[in-house]
Amino acid sequence: MANDLPSVCFVGLKNIPVLSPDFNMHGIGGEEVQQTLMAKALARKGYAVSMVVGDYGQLDGQVWDGVTTFKAYKLDEGVPVLRYIHPRWTGLWSALKRADADVYYVSCAGMQVGLVTMFAKQYKRKVVFRIAHDNDCEPDNLLINYWRDKKLYEYGLRRVGRIIAQSEQQQAALLRNYELNSDIAVMMVDHCQFNHNFNNRDVSVLWVNNLRQFKRPDLMLGLAELLPEFQLHMIGGPVGGFDELYDQIEAQASDTKNLTFHGRVPYHDVNDYYERSKVFVNTSDTEGFPNSYLQSWVRGTPVVAFFDPDSVIECEGLGRAVTTLDEMAEAVRLFVTDSAAWQAASDRCKAFMAREYGEDKILAPYLSAFHELAGKEGKA
């Protein structure tokens, strides 16, 4: 029965470019993808699903794929300092109230966790928070600029109804640093339409990330120098506060003959690059659990990376976990030139995704949390 299902509202101000191709010229991150994929999956299962989003010029209450959206505010709206109250606090609460959900789902460390939790307390609703990055569990390394926003995050973190982590290392860090328990749940994945074989993949090496310092885009330039025989492809848009870094990487990439710098590529177009690539590389110092890994593995693309969450790359043979740039170059060279080694890794990637990332299996812990918090019977 539909009325036995809790209504769920996802709070993601930058989700519209993933939800609607009409707005895909705007930048996104991994959490926008995760929230949107889950919202659409719940809608397909008959849940009443809404989403609090930024104002991109769309109609308030507009529906995409069964997900009803409510506008909070324009992301650049308001007078600095004062805009913290209006329109950010007032606009967010207004949209949350219009959504009128049983459970609100929020992810990523930030002030929004505190604001959503305060709203839920006042209106007797429930909140699920999902850790998006390892630093969300490290109070001294939070990716939050202002003291005020850090305090709001920590206020909300201690008062949400349920916390969901991406990995055992996140779970352990949260318990160690905040003395809070969490459940582990894997991430949603956008499944592929094509599965190209080794000979039909015309992109030797692919890097996809927003250009921020901890993503270490500079190391991709170094990798290109170590692999002059291959053409490398780099995709990533600028992020607020890192414009100078973006300009620097773009300029250096233009002087590197075997590196093609694409800049920002819309979400709805980027999967084509994962399907065409022989190897995906990640040079980040820290991460959560990268969407890019899942987008690669489901397409049979091995991953070579410094960051290996819960050692899954190494344990499952889904590419190669490395510690130096020279090791990364060696691993890339193997997979790009040895079709047998690539095929074996590609087959392991596809088998792993088929075994661990079926939609019902992914959704089970989230649905359990939604139903338990809302006091609803049964599961869809």
Secondary structure, 3 states (H helix, E strand, C coil): CHHHCCCEEEECCCCHHHHCHHHCCCCCCHHHHHHHHHHHHHHHCCCCEEEEECCCCCCCCCEECCEEEEECCCCCCCCCCHHHHHHHHHHHHHHHHHHCCCEEEEECCCHHHHHHHHHHHHHCCEEEEECCCHHHHCCCCCCCCCHHHHHHHHHHHCCCCEEEECCHHHHHHHHHHHCCCCEECCCCCCCCCCCCCHHHCCEEEEEECCECHHHCHHHHHHHHHHCCCCCEEEECCECCCCHHHHHHHHHHHHCCCCEEEEECCCHHHHHHHHHHEEEEEECCCCCCCCHHHHHHHCCCCCEEECCCHHHHHHHHCCEEECCCHHHHHHHHHHHHHCHHHHHHHHHHHHHHHHHHCCHHHHHHHHHHHHHHHHCCCCCC
